[in-house]
Amino acid sequence: MKAVVVAFKRTAQFTAGIFVLLGGVVYMSGIKTAAVVSFASSYGLISSLVMVILAYCLQTITLYVIVHKNHEGYPGPVRENFFSGNYYTMRQRQDKNELFDLLTEWTIEHGKTFLFWRFNTPKCFTVDPDIIRCMLTDLSLFAKAEVIPNRTLFSQRITGTSSFLTVEGGQVWARKRKTMSPYFTKIHMTSMFEVCKESILRATKKQIAESITSQDAVNLVEFYGEIFQYFLGAFGFDLDCELVSSNAKFHNLCIQRILKWVPLQLQTPIETWKMKRNPEVIETLEMVKKLRQIGRHILDFKHKELNEAGHEDENDIVHMVIKANEDEKEQSSITQEFELDDIMTIFLVIDNMAKTLASFFVEVIRHQHVYDKVASEVRKADISSLHAMDNSLIYTEMAILECLRLHPTLMRGIRVLQSDTTVKDLDLYKRTMIFFGQLVLHRHPDFWENPNDFIPERFANGTGFIEPFTYLPFVAGPRVCMGKHLAMLSMKLAIVATLKNYDMRPVPGQEKDKEWDLRFTIVRPIKGHLVNLYPITKEM
């Protein structure tokens, strides 16, 4: 009976998909409504509909057979059926939080690069370091995907496609990155260290005071999410107007909602229709609009500030965003919406540090010998300068790097082939979407000893000994994460600010609990992230 229900449901989804596609074909092809009506009146509505459906099915089957022939013999899992490919197998494992376990199983069974099918569309997945090297360094052959869920939520613009992180590539990306990159260099972070330190210490002190007063368990995801939104406001966005730091709680809630819902929107038509009517989704869409409105206020303030000063402040990230877009206006039609895309991107990216710190503490407080070493090092740390801090937090950095291995903030990347090519004896075709999975790569037994164990000591000699392109917490190549130095600096400061005067422990009864949500793009802990903070006697 269950099989019949599932079959009926899939048939209904497929039929609904046909009608949606037919409407799209009529719209996109510019067919006049009058022509459709005329055709229907000549042959009858039912007959016309049957003819269109048959024509669509014939076209789909023909294309499918061609695509199937092109990919015959490729390594990969067997498809479920003619229409769904591997979609429902992957979806079921994703719903169980086991998608990356499945992908790991497939790499072991079918090789480091294999083909899987989303309905009738073939896609590649790889953990082959040589192929990943090509994907990340050859920007003319491998471009970023145009359709990425976090750019919109049901047509509500979030980051768009123009931000300095989401631009697919080419000259636009190169020009914007050239303008933005100097802000994030290690040298510039050294000069900004005191401002960073003051902002992080103030934000952490504020959060801890609120937590102690409420006497509730601390939710690490929310705790560090708010800290880093406050930090972003005080440090980079509104040293004068307080448009971010004063709204840190709202910003964090909005971002968590975005991260929850955007990966879910690429579902079957019926599931998407239902989701659009979910009250929380509707509320999230309004929150996104409000967040973009806050971004507009920031830009208005900063444009006025720039006009009055007559030059950019190299220590102000919004000034750099405006400059990057001003330079681009000379080359193309850039509006304030594109500047706003950059602001929204920064809102989202800064949250990655919060997720990493939440994962860091979930692991560290459950490995007592690691916690003791980190806490001891932190309480002796010299944070008078960036250089002094780095030299006095060596083991802490090892623990951060190990956390980024087991729990990379971004669990996978996507590139799209720009032309036909052959990689490792596989003929790949233009527009093929290729995934590389950090989460699978970082835990693959071919590259790591005891891959699922938390062992900071494996980074005792840094990352130089690791096989290239098998450790990608900040990706690599020309599109390596610009903010990696800011990320490491701010995370270390937040760890110091937390453990200098406080001990952290799991809430009673959850000492061994830990689990991460691995269903979507961003890794976050969903068990083990509730903790208690206890003051220690020595004051900072």
Disulfide bonds with the S-S distance in Angstrom:
none
